[in-house]
């Protein structure tokens, strides 16, 4: 160390030398600590590698065990995720304890608890979707392959993850729906059963015998091959419309959207054909115009014609 002087330049020189010496000592201490910790880092990396291998084998074992049970695919995915997550948490805790020997499992768990609270506030939406995904996988309804309707989204459920659900719309696009939306809002499962009831409105003119028209419509619907006649067919006169008396026709057919459109198409065609054959009019709206003053229907003979 240099001899201190009373000059300002000498004081600056002594302070610079002391600062450089302190920094050099700290760097040497850090390097020595890093060298001493290298074996622990290597062991921690080996623990993480073993954790990765163990997680893969555990998932395979879980797949073999659940494959022999009638569990839904979404529930099997949940079991795989929980098994993998549990093994990784244990492996990471062991690796942290190896790297930092002064840390105990109790202090690590306490730290994780405090961190979980902070993460819960920071990533509230993510954890909300995560919990909603777990509950969706646990509940019995809404399986993969079902056609659902929720918040204006209609499509087939293709995949359920812990964050979102993949819904293939009927027009072909895929919509990624956050699980919280499907959990907090009403979801209509269109294919929960193999069949469901469909309906159309059929109108006849006011001069029609309604009993005869109802019989004609009923027999026409019974003759459609996609209609499940044994489950019942309803033909109700429901409304006096502006130019017709309307019947509500209800029947049972397949529950898939394609089944619904095909069945409606055949039922409407059959009703139209049967009413035409019976001479029953299916009216269209009649419009009557009234005028406050008399409207001339032709030109006055004495009126001059403009050239």
Secondary structure, DSSP 8 states (H G I E B T S, - for coil): -----SSHHHHHHHHHHHHHHHHHHHHHHHHHHHHHHHHHHHHHHHHHHHHHHHHHHHHHHHHHHHHTS---HHHHHHHHHHHHHHHHHHHHHHHHHHHSTT--HHHHHHHHHHHHHHHHHHTHHHHHHHHHHHHHHHSSS--TT-EEEETTEEEEEEEE-SSEEEEEETTS-EEEEEHHHHHHS--EETTSSSEEEEEEEEEE-TTS-HHHHHHHHHHHHHT-TTS-GGG--EEEEEEE-SSSEEEEEEEEEESSHHHHHHHHHHHHHHHHHHHHHTT------------SS----S--TTS----
